Amino acid sequence: GIKKSELMLIVGASSSGKSLLMMNYAVNAWLGSNTPNNSDNWDKDDGCNILFFTLEMNKEQMEQRIDACMSDIKHTPLMRGTLSLDEKEKWLNSLAFQKQYKKHFYIVDMPRGSRVLDMEARYKTIVSEFQPDLIVVDYLGIMSPNQSSGQDWQDVGQVAADLHEFCRNNNIAVLSAAQKKAKQKNSKDKGNDLEDVGRSLMIAQNCNIMLLIENREDEKIRTDAVIHVVKNRDGARGEIRLYKNFEKSKFSNIPDNWATESEDENSLE
């Protein structure tokens, strides 16, 4: 997994779930072994401190998605205030857990175009209150470099370099996301390697770990997600399959009764 002073990037096409996967990574790191809806096994000292910079969504939107993910409830009824009694109980249990839990999940709402220097200024203020174990930045592609060259490919690549330098200088793990290059029409290339990062190859060069969300032709009707570990300087590369549970703002492990790798989910009786 990601270690101190390392930059990890999740790469995906628009609406592929890269921000959601990044948020799930942060939530799971924060919770550790805890399950908010099971108060019998709460360990208030487990988990990690998370500092979450959101540039794409506002703070309230992020909080709603995090609450849905943690509570295992649908995001839309929570957003609209139409929770069922069972969902409301799960949500209240999650809030009770958050109130007692000692680990921090601190969300900072920053404008698009913010620089790593702006983020670092906020970080230095926050470390006087608690020491983050993981910083999440949603996301790299809508940030500006500390110094602009005027060329898009250089600027977005420089943002990756600035983020990498930040995590090295502060000895902290950083997780962010980047856009995947659009697949050429009628191309036979599956597009699951380092060269498929959009806008700049410098992005891939400046991270330690890169996960790439596969974008299949029938992706919109697929209930699973295929995630390729295309770069891992200190570990193995390979493939991960997760279940899309987007209505609850989460990715989950593949259910036991789901189709096997060689079957289609619609073939199940």
FIGUKE-660966 format. One record per residue: x, y, z of N, C-alpha, C in turn; residue number from 1. Coordinates in steps of 0.001 Angstrom, whole numbers, padded with zeros to 6 digits. Each point is the difference from the previous one (the first is absolute). Last residue first. Example, Ala and Ser with C-alpha at 12.3 -4.5 7.8 and 13.67 -1.06 7.14 Angstrom:
<pts>
PT     n.xx     n.yy     n.zz    ca.xx    ca.yy    ca.zz     c.xx     c.yy     c.zz  pos
PT   012850  -002250   007080   000820   001190   000060  -000770   001090   000730    2
PT   000290  -005720  -000070  -000890   001190   000000   000900   001200   000000    1
</pts>
This chain:
<pts>
PT     n.xx     n.yy     n.zz    ca.xx    ca.yy    ca.zz     c.xx     c.yy     c.zz  pos
PT  -028736  -017623  -012189  -001399  -000386   000172  -000536   000566   001317  269
PT   004047   001939  -003432  -000311  -000626   001274  -001484  -000329   000106  268
PT   002257   002394  -003620  -000184  -001434  -000186  -000341  -000709   001301  267
PT   001126   004733  -000590  -001375  -000273  -000395  -000280  -001486  -000173  266
PT   004374   001794   000965  -000866   000046   001180  -001450  -000315  -000328  265
PT   004058  -002186  -002731  -000657   001291   000043  -000969   000018   001166  264
PT   004725  -003014  -000474  -001428   000071  -000225  -000477   001455  -000023  263
PT   004503  -001596   001035  -000297  -000430  -001370  -001473   000103  -000355  262
PT   001750   001086   004395   000705   000842  -000972  -000377  -000344  -001440  261
PT  -003683  -001051   003635   001433  -000252  -000042   000616   000821  -001118  260
PT  -004512   001650   002601   000502  -000865  -001060   001492  -000214   000120  259
PT  -002690   000953   004529   000150   000697  -001282   000591  -000953  -001024  258
PT  -000921  -000672   004830  -000911  -000591  -000983   000067   000675  -001360  257
PT   002673   001447   003813   000263  -001427  -000202  -000857  -000608  -001100  256
PT   001352   005278  -000136  -000830  -000903   000803   000265  -001456  -000348  255
PT   003667   003994  -000391  -000928  -000729  -000859  -000827  -000962   000862  254
PT   001821   004438   002298   000538  -001268  -000474  -001053  -000691  -000862  253
PT  -000488   005217   000063  -000027  -001093   000972   000742  -001199  -000567  252
PT  -000734   005806  -000494   000397  -001236  -000651   000041  -001072   001079  251
PT  -003070   004737   000128   001107  -000855   000410   000309  -001070  -001048  250
PT  -003920   003276   000819   001263   000730  -000080   001197  -000849   000419  249
PT  -004673  -001340  -000692   000423   000190   001387   001364   000678   000079  248
PT  -001880  -000960  -004166  -001141   000620   000665   000273   000221   001491  247
PT   003154  -002268  -002857   000022   001453  -000116  -001175   000667   000702  246
PT   002656  -004480  -000329  -001155   000246   000866  -000202   001513   000060  245
PT   002984  -003988  -002833  -000466   001386  -000018  -001269   000124   000850  244
PT   004225  -003597   000462  -001418   000127  -000338  -000413   001462   000079  243
PT   005079  -002131  -001204  -000877   000455   001070  -001426   000127  -000522  242
PT   005372  -002103  -001201  -001406   000117  -000394  -000840   000381   001213  241
PT   005508   000271  -001875  -000934  -000082   001116  -001409   000122  -000564  240
PT   005489  -001157  -001736  -001367   000401  -000292  -000880  -000224   001225  239
PT   005648   000917  -000819  -001014  -001005  -000256  -001352   000626  -000234  238
PT   005630   000541   002019  -001063   000552  -000825  -001014  -001104  -000277  237
PT   003650   000653   004344  -000470  -000688  -001201  -001032   000831  -000757  236
PT   003750   002485   003083  -000892  -001145   000141  -000436  -000542  -001340  235
PT   002475   004195   000989   000469  -000897   001061  -000904  -001216   000179  234
PT  -000749   003406  -003410   001463  -000042   000099   000501  -001013   001025  233
PT  -004304   000455  -003214   000182  -000243   001432   001491  -000201   000243  232
PT  -004088   000855  -004151   001312   000413   000502   000040  -000214   001501  231
PT  -003766  -001325  -002477   000904   000121  -001145   001389   000493   000406  230
PT  -004667  -002447   001792   001164   000603   000658   001085   000070  -001066  229
PT  -005513  -000180  -000769   001338  -000516  -000294   001047   000764   000807  228
PT  -005569  -001257   000147   000996   001016   000336   001387  -000611  -000150  227
PT  -005598  -000728  -001246   001324  -000608  -000109   001034   001101   000178  226
PT  -005452  -000830   001523   001025   000917  -000480   001330  -000742  -000014  225
PT  -005678  -001400  -000205   001325  -000121   000593   000916   001064  -000592  224
PT  -004480  -000559  -001425  -000128   000189   001450   001327  -000197   000723  223
PT  -001702   001680  -005283   000790  -000931   000818  -000199   000297   001483  222
PT  -001713   002588  -003742  -000901  -001053   000466   000723  -001060   000831  221
PT   002296   003788  -001922  -001156   000571   000697  -000960  -001057   000524  220
PT   003964  -001026  -002733   000281   000323   001405  -001239   000462   000763  219
PT   001260  -001962  -004635  -001310  -000101   000656   000082   000368   001479  218
PT   003919   000200  -002696  -001019   000541  -000897  -001387   000007   000644  217
PT   004204   000369   003287  -000426  -000936  -001035  -001144   000594  -000834  216
PT   004101   001658   003369  -001227   000539  -000585  -000404  -000878  -001183  215
PT   003272  -000233   004877  -000260  -000396  -001389  -001346   000560  -000464  214
PT   003444   002002   003732  -001321  -000608  -000098  -000289  -000297  -001468  213
PT   004749   000479   002886  -000715   000448  -001184  -001319  -000763  -000113  212
PT   004278   001495   003703  -001115  -000902  -000280  -000769   000571  -001181  211
PT   005256   000660   002242  -001092   000468  -000851  -001013  -001122  -000202  210
PT   004626   001872   003183  -000993  -001040  -000252  -001080   000594  -000897  209
PT   003696   002663   000940   000586  -001271   000422  -000910  -001181  -000328  208
PT   000552   004995  -002675  -000698  -000718   001073   000713  -001304   000307  207
PT   001147   003287  -003568   000162   000608   001326  -000792  -000677   001106  206
PT   000013  -001186  -004793   001397   000009   000421   000177   000478   001436  205
PT  -004261   000047  -002226   000415  -001372   000339   001422  -000034   000545  204
PT  -001574   004142  -001534  -000828  -000422   001132   000445  -001384   000459  203
PT   001790   002002  -003918   000690   000398   001228  -000790  -000438   001235  202
PT  -001574  -000382  -004533   000706  -001176   000507   000756   000314   001287  201
PT  -004567   002571  -001884   001449   000088   000171   000588  -001295   000548  200
PT  -004760   000718  -001696   000593   001331   000052   001517   000029   000123  199
PT  -002857  -004527   001428  -000293   001124  -000863   000858   001224   000279  198
PT   001025  -005445   000458  -000335   001154   000828  -000195   001197  -000913  197
PT   001472  -004398  -001414  -001399   000356  -000177  -000475   001075   000979  196
PT   004389  -002276  -000245  -000127   000963  -001090  -001440   000453  -000219  195
PT   001269  -003410   003232   000424   001343   000407  -000215   001046  -001080  194
PT  -003195  -004229  -000321   001398   000119   000399   000341   001461   000255  193
PT  -004092  -002373  -002057   000158  -000252   001425   001467   000026   000416  192
PT  -002851   000023  -004501   000224   001248   000708   000131  -000159   001497  191
PT  -000862  -002995  -004093  -000849   000011   001200   000218   001243   000843  190
PT   000542  -000654  -005468   000799   000153   001220  -000923   000096   001207  189
PT  -001386  -000060  -004611   000028  -001317   000646   000806   000028   001292  188
PT  -003009   003983  -002758   001326  -000444   000428  -000095  -001351   000703  187
PT  -003597   002941  -001861   000404  -001219  -000722   001396  -000481   000372  186
PT  -000706   004832   001573  -001080  -000799  -000547   000564  -001133  -000853  185
PT   002756   002079   004162  -000267   000272  -001407  -001069  -000949  -000532  184
PT   000489   001728   005174   000321  -001117  -000887  -000381   000347  -001424  183
PT   001557   003430   004071  -001159  -000502  -000742   000435  -001086  -000970  182
PT   002630   000977   004631  -000030   000433  -001389  -001196  -000612  -000714  181
PT  -000115   000961   005323   000513  -000972  -000958  -000130   000545  -001416  180
PT   000590   002803   004837  -000881  -000400  -001082   000688  -001010  -000916  179
PT   000957   000590   005421   000280   000656  -001278  -000912  -000579  -001059  178
PT   000898   000406   005920  -000541  -000640  -001194   000347   000816  -001233  177
PT   001977  -001024   005493  -000746   000901  -000867  -000466  -000769  -001232  176
PT   002726  -000323   005223  -000820  -000711  -000985  -000764   001024  -000821  175
PT   004569  -000442   003629  -000973   000839  -000705  -000693  -000835  -001063  174
PT   003334  -000416   004860  -000614  -000616  -001177  -001047   000940  -000587  173
PT   004496   001598   002804  -001396  -000396   000163  -000520  -000588  -001307  172
PT   004216   002678   001444   000000  -001413   000397  -001423  -000494   000267  171
PT   001691   004392  -001701  -000750  -000100   001250  -000144  -001435   000508  170
PT   002340   001119  -004089   000480   000988   000970  -000663  -000141   001359  169
PT  -001464  -002738  -003625   001369  -000340   000386   000517   000946   001091  168
PT  -004217   000812  -001942  -000068  -001182   000871   001390  -000455   000434  167
PT  -000292   003728  -002974  -000660   000295   001273  -000003  -001224   000917  166
PT   001545  -000443  -004413   000987   000697   000826  -000584   000332   001372  165
PT  -002855  -001896  -003176   001008  -000979   000408   001043   000635   000915  164
PT  -003247   002795  -001929  -000606  -000880   001009   001009  -001019   000519  163
PT   001334   002782  -003552  -000154   000801   001225  -000596  -000846   001128  162
PT   000311  -001924  -004299   001337   000151   000583  -000061   000779   001313  161
PT  -003959  -000397  -002465   000385  -001313   000530   001364   000065   000670  160
PT  -001393   003834  -002222  -000830  -000194   001201   000334  -001339   000649  159
PT   001974   000964  -004131   000670   000685   001099  -000805  -000099   001290  158
PT  -001825  -001675  -004008   001107  -000848   000439   000736   000607   001182  157
PT  -003323   002516  -002051  -000628  -001100   000742   001060  -000994   000476  156
PT   001558   003640  -002594  -000615   000479   001231  -000609  -001140   000812  155
PT   001842  -000796  -004336   001051   000255   000987  -000602   000410   001342  154
PT  -002877  -000675  -003632   000611  -001276   000353   001103   000172   001034  153
PT  -002233   003930  -001711  -000861  -000857   000819   000698  -001279   000445  152
PT   002436   004750  -000869  -000331  -001183  -000788  -000785  -000977   000878  151
PT   001779   004042   001752  -000857   000427  -001096  -000398  -001123  -000935  150
PT   002550   000047   004262   000830   000115  -001200  -000798   000554  -001171  149
PT  -000475   000471   005734  -000559  -000417  -001287   000993   000225  -001142  148
PT   000318  -001072   005501   000483   000941  -001013  -000461  -000497  -001364  147
PT  -001689  -002222   003652   000556   001104   000786   000560   001091  -000912  146
PT  -003938  -002946  -002023   001361  -000205   000483   000456   001186   000842  145
PT  -005218  -001582  -000236   000963   000781  -000776   001396  -000269   000540  144
PT  -004792  -003181  -000057   000900   000862   000743   000892   000783  -000964  143
PT  -003249  -003548  -001001  -000610   001333   000065   000800   000931   000907  142
PT   001246  -004659  -000827  -000272   000580  -001303  -000613   001388   000015  141
PT   000932  -002849   003995   001180   000603  -000620  -000329   000800  -001265  140
PT  -004002  -000574   003503   001026  -000917  -000453   001058   000762  -000782  139
PT  -001603  -000975   004278  -000983  -000304  -001031  -000232   001241  -000886  138
PT   003560  -002345   003883  -000228   001205  -000792  -000916  -000351  -001175  137
PT   001886  -001917   005214  -000704  -000301  -001248  -000300   001315  -000703  136
PT   003499  -002137   004084  -000619   001179  -000601  -000614  -000421  -001335  135
PT   001641  -002559   004928  -000235  -000054  -001440  -000665   001299  -000442  134
PT   001348  -000538   004433   000735  -001166  -000495  -000108  -000117  -001507  133
PT  -000309   004539   003534  -000625  -000924  -000952   000916  -001174  -000340  132
PT  -000264   003056   004544   000925  -000409  -001049  -000690  -000966  -000954  131
PT  -002001   004304   003202   000211  -001452  -000071   000926  -000303  -001164  130
PT  -000543   004509   001653  -001130  -000634   000671   000120  -001524   000026  129
PT   003135   002811  -002223   000052   000475   001382  -001137  -000613   000824  128
PT   000387  -000705  -004702   000865  -000887   000784   000198   000497   001433  127
PT  -002489   002563  -003294  -000745  -001141   000546   000885  -000891   000870  126
PT   001808   003724  -002424  -000894   000476   001058  -000659  -001167   000717  125
PT   002682  -000881  -003737   000846   000440   001110  -000818   000568   001155  124
PT  -002220  -001277  -004037   000538  -001168   000704   000815   000421   001225  123
PT  -001553   003280  -003002  -001079  -000511   000836   000468  -001185   000842  122
PT   003032   001717  -003095  -000241   001024   001024  -001106  -000449   000954  121
PT   000936  -002649  -003790   001026  -000167   001034  -000172   001027   001112  120
PT  -002775   000274  -003829  -000333  -001179   000793   000981  -000171   001162  119
PT   000897   003338  -003135  -001187   000368   000770  -000407  -001133   000932  118
PT   003515  -000847  -002997   000445   000962   001012  -001174   000450   000886  117
PT  -000840  -002680  -003765   000522  -000804   001102   000505   000907   001118  116
PT  -003771   002128  -003038   001338  -000548  -000189   000384  -000880   001190  115
PT  -005022   001432  -002443   000907   000159   001141   001333  -000681  -000302  114
PT  -004026  -000019  -002810   001143   000825  -000362   000944   000268   001153  113
PT  -005037  -000951   001177   000726  -000535  -001148   001136   000958  -000369  112
PT  -001570   000239   005075  -000479   000305  -001348   000820  -000715  -001069  111
PT  -000950  -001976   005069   000876   000953  -000680  -000495   000247  -001418  110
PT  -001265  -002366   005164  -000589   000393  -001281   000878   001084  -000630  109
PT   000851  -004101   003748   000312   001390  -000338  -000543   000282  -001397  108
PT  -000633  -003852   004325  -000238   000381  -001397   000282   001485  -000192  107
PT   001318  -004313   003566  -000143   001453  -000130  -000109   000367  -001476  106
PT  -000121  -004067   003779  -000251   000037  -001444  -000372   001440  -000306  105
PT   002517  -002846   004458  -000544   001154  -000709  -000249  -000313  -001475  104
PT  -000003  -003112   004867   000737   000344  -001207  -000722   001108  -000767  103
PT  -001777  -002031   004011   001109   000908   000286   000769   000436  -001246  102
PT  -005425  -001462   001030   001252  -000463  -000587   001106   001041   000175  101
PT  -004745   000500   001232   000863  -000630   001002   001403  -000316  -000517  100
PT  -003422   001943  -002802   000106   000884   001163   000986  -000549   001027   99
PT  -001168  -002534  -003852   000874   001121  -000344   000229   000921   001201   98
PT  -003106  -003565   000438   001375  -000493  -000091   000971   001152  -000257   97
PT  -004542   000970  -000095   000421  -000276   001381   001439  -000507   000035   96
PT  -002021   000611  -004183   000300   001298   000616   000469  -000169   001443   95
PT  -001462  -003843  -002287   001248   000481  -000579   000406   001339   000607   94
PT  -004142  -001800   001180   001067  -000811   000589   001365   000456  -000505   93
PT  -003777   001951  -001932   000197   000508   001359   001082  -000793   000732   92
PT  -001247  -001479  -004297   000652   001308  -000091   000288   000570   001380   91
PT  -002471  -003998  -000347   001394  -000226  -000396   000780   001320  -000030   90
PT  -004622   000242   000791   000678  -000610   001149   001474  -000240  -000301   89
PT  -002752   001547  -003477   000234   001063   000981   000735  -000544   001219   88
PT  -001395  -003027  -003329   001122   000818  -000460   000330   001100   001002   87
PT  -003767  -002643   000866   001204  -000823   000106   001238   000792  -000416   86
PT  -004229   002019  -000513   000321  -000125   001430   001289  -000804   000192   85
PT  -000285   002546  -004593  -000917  -000905   000686   000412  -000091   001466   84
PT   001097   004425  -003047   000478  -001285   000496  -001135  -000832   000593   83
PT   000474   004558  -002450  -001099  -000972  -000101   000439  -001393   000442   82
PT   002435   004484  -000847  -000704  -000068   001279  -001172  -000951  -000014   81
PT   003439   001083  -003487  -001341   000590  -000112  -000793  -000029   001303   80
PT   004476  -001863  -000395   000104   001342  -000549  -001360   000706   000013   79
PT   000175  -004517   001238   000691   000804   001009   000073   001451  -000451   78
PT  -001764  -003184  -003010  -000925   000308   001095   000640   000823   001115   77
PT   002891  -001286  -003604  -001071   000901  -000432  -001024   000276   001103   76
PT   003739  -003167   000544   000367   001411   000077  -001174   000926  -000307   75
PT  -000172  -005032   002307  -000026   000654  -001297   000220   001498   000153   74
PT   002199  -003402   003582  -001346   000400  -000410   000083   000718  -001348   73
PT   003514  -001622   003355  -000526  -001035  -000893  -001457   000279  -000353   72
PT   003269   002668   002689  -001233  -000531   000580  -000575  -001156  -000792   71
PT   003984   002352  -001441   000233  -000543   001341  -001225  -000704   000565   70
PT  -000370   002210  -004223   000973  -001090  -000074   000185  -000671   001352   69
PT  -002661   003870  -000197  -000672  -001108  -000679   000904  -001223  -000056   68
PT   001853   003975   001727  -001000  -000552   000918  -000722  -001194  -000621   67
PT   002989   002413  -002709   000735  -000748   001022  -000966  -000644   000986   66
PT  -001802   002853  -003245   000493  -001231  -000616   000767  -000861   000999   65
PT  -001521   004229   001434  -001143  -000867  -000290   000462  -001322  -000609   64
PT   003237   003349   000767  -000482  -000562   001261  -001164  -000956  -000230   63
PT   001679   002463  -003674   000927  -001048   000410  -000486  -000675   001276   62
PT  -002429   003700  -001520  -000171  -001128  -000908   000906  -001164   000376   61
PT   000503   004045   002364  -001263  -000653   000339  -000257  -001219  -000885   60
PT   003797   002770  -000880   000147  -000763   001241  -001280  -000772   000349   59
PT   000778   001067  -005175   000107   000801   001211  -000015  -000900   001235   58
PT   002117  -001504  -004827  -001279   000125   000697   000175   000913   001197   57
PT   003770  -000402  -002727  -001056  -000266  -000970  -001391   000167   000611   56
PT   004184   000385   002390  -000062   001102  -000951  -001164  -000154  -000966   55
PT   001948  -001875   005133  -000958  -000173  -001078  -000063   001260  -000851   54
PT   003301  -002768   003838  -000175   001249  -000744  -000960  -000252  -001158   53
PT   001210  -002509   004910  -000610  -000153  -001316  -000217   001376  -000626   52
PT   002676  -003053   004094  -000200   001390  -000415  -000431  -000040  -001462   51
PT   000216  -003755   004405  -000132   000332  -001416  -000194   001506  -000172   50
PT   001851  -004161   003698  -000458   001383  -000145   000043   000390  -001478   49
PT  -000729  -005209   001792   000970   001043  -000335  -000651   001371   000003   48
PT  -000980  -005272   002569  -000172   000853  -001170   001062   001078  -000121   47
PT  -001648  -001951   004865   000383  -000628  -001264  -000158   001002  -001147   46
PT  -001203   000621   004721   001394   000338  -000320   000462  -000586  -001328   45
PT  -004369  -000711   002092   000136   001442  -000204   001412   000418  -000388   44
PT  -003121  -004426  -000668   001323   000249   000558   000338   001458  -000308   43
PT  -004679  -003431   000016   000653   001275  -000254   001344   000090   000723   42
PT  -003628  -003588  -000330   001405  -000187  -000382   000722   001307  -000288   41
PT  -004701  -000406   001265   000651  -000977   000874   001496  -000102  -000266   40
PT  -003266   002690  -002535   000631   000671   001139   000723  -000975   000929   39
PT  -001605   000292  -005204   000193  -001069   000972   000777   000554   001186   38
PT  -001007   002521  -003998  -001297  -000543   000403   000112  -001175   000963   37
PT   003921   002270  -001881  -000817   000961   000746  -001329  -000550   000497   36
PT   004694  -002497  -000689  -001239   000024  -000769  -000970   000896   000749   35
PT   005812  -000812  -000001  -001298   000368   000564  -001133  -000083  -001023   34
PT   004994  -000644  -000380  -000812  -001210   000166  -001414   000306   000482   33
PT   002367   003944  -002297   000788  -001144   000444  -000881  -001239   000064   32
PT  -001054   004841  -001185  -000730  -000928   000871   000884  -001100   000563   31
PT   001802   003203  -003150  -000451   000683   001221  -000644  -000968   000980   30
PT   001229  -001534  -004276   001205   000280   000784  -000373   000652   001328   29
PT  -003452  -000729  -003053   000469  -001267   000547   001265   000178   000834   28
PT  -001731   003783  -002257  -000935  -000445   001044   000482  -001288   000647   27
PT   002429   001660  -003731   000160   000865   001171  -000886  -000462   001162   26
PT  -000414  -002192  -004125   001341  -000278   000540   000192   000796   001292   25
PT  -003837   000907  -002463  -000103  -001281   000700   001320  -000394   000643   24
PT  -000100   003836  -002758  -000707   000247   001256  -000130  -001277   000827   23
PT   001824  -000393  -004304   000923   000755   000844  -000629   000267   001365   22
PT  -002672  -001928  -003279   000989  -000975   000460   001000   000663   000934   21
PT  -003124   002785  -002058  -000668  -000867   000961   000969  -001038   000562   20
PT   001437   002841  -003459  -000160   000777   001238  -000640  -000848   001092   19
PT   000415  -001975  -004273   001324   000214   000601  -000081   000804   001300   18
PT  -003477  -001728  -003341   000007  -000284   001433   001333   000247   000668   17
PT  -001693   000818  -004672   000408  -001396   000204   000021  -000381   001470   16
PT  -000966   004364  -002490  -001104  -000793   000565   000350  -001467   000199   15
PT   003426   002245  -003071  -001060   000763   000649  -001123  -000940   000431   14
PT   004594  -002448  -000355  -000744   000873  -000898  -001048   000775   000795   13
PT   004547  -001629   002485  -001221  -000523  -000590  -000634   001000  -000933   12
PT   004239  -001223   003976  -000247   000555  -001329  -001261  -000640  -000573   11
PT   002842   000957   004902  -001060  -000813  -000595  -000385   000671  -001305   10
PT   004699   000171   003323  -000993   000602  -000884  -000994  -001040  -000485    9
PT   004032   001200   004118  -000794  -001026  -000687  -001080   000698  -000811    8
PT   004993   001110   002680  -001159   000542  -000705  -000672  -001137  -000759    7
PT   003472   000283   004649  -000345  -000509  -001320  -001246   000686  -000548    6
PT   002182   000415   004488   000780   000688  -001034  -000290  -000502  -001407    5
PT  -001635  -003300   003725   000382   001396   000213   000917   000465  -001124    4
PT  -003007  -003972  -001513   000841   000242   001169   000274   001492   000134    3
PT  -003734  -003806  -002489   000676   001286  -000019   000744   000229   001312    2
PT  -000795  -005095  -001355  -000816   001200   000000   000853   001255   000000    1
</pts>
